[in-house]
Amino acid sequence: MTETDREITDLDALLDKLAVIRRELRDEYLKAHSKPWIIGFSGGKDSTLLAHFVIECILSVPPDERHRAVHIVSNDTLVESPIFQGFVDRLLGRMTESIAALEIPVSVVKTSPIVEEAFWVNLLGKAYPAPNRTFRLYRPLNAPNRRSFSCPKSPDPRKF
């Protein structure tokens, strides 16, 4: 088998995988329930490709069968660099305009934390320790309610 034959085989395998992904998305979208899709969007390659596949999927469905709502959600964590966040904001704006023109049931939503709960406020303002392998600034999934989770105490500044 030559290198060109191997490349063609690899390309054929990739196209087969993409066809399966497209078919699975379409089948799921057409299921008889109204649960919305919520697509996390960061502006990176993975979430951009997923958003593309979802929009492509909806466009392949006849307009009278496009009943399921889809929400593309991007969270401004207030941690990203202003340059990258500006890129994501422009991208979200273009997506909103383009999706509106397509007349499909997709909304683009940008969220951001309450300022008092933002990463930098907790780290610098409240003197929480920086996240590491054993500590995170959010509540663990296995904590049944907020009362069962206690944040570590702020470090004693006299120890530094």
Buried (B, 14 or more C-beta within 10 A) or exposed (E): EEEEEEEEEEEEEEEEEEEEBBEEBBEEBEEEEEEEBEBEBBBEEEBBEBBEBBBEBBEEBEEEEBEBEBBBBBBBBBEBEEEEBEEBBEBBEEBBEEBEEEEBBBBBEBEEBEEEEBBEBBBEEEEBBEEEEEEEBEEEEEEEEEEEEEEEEEEEEEEE
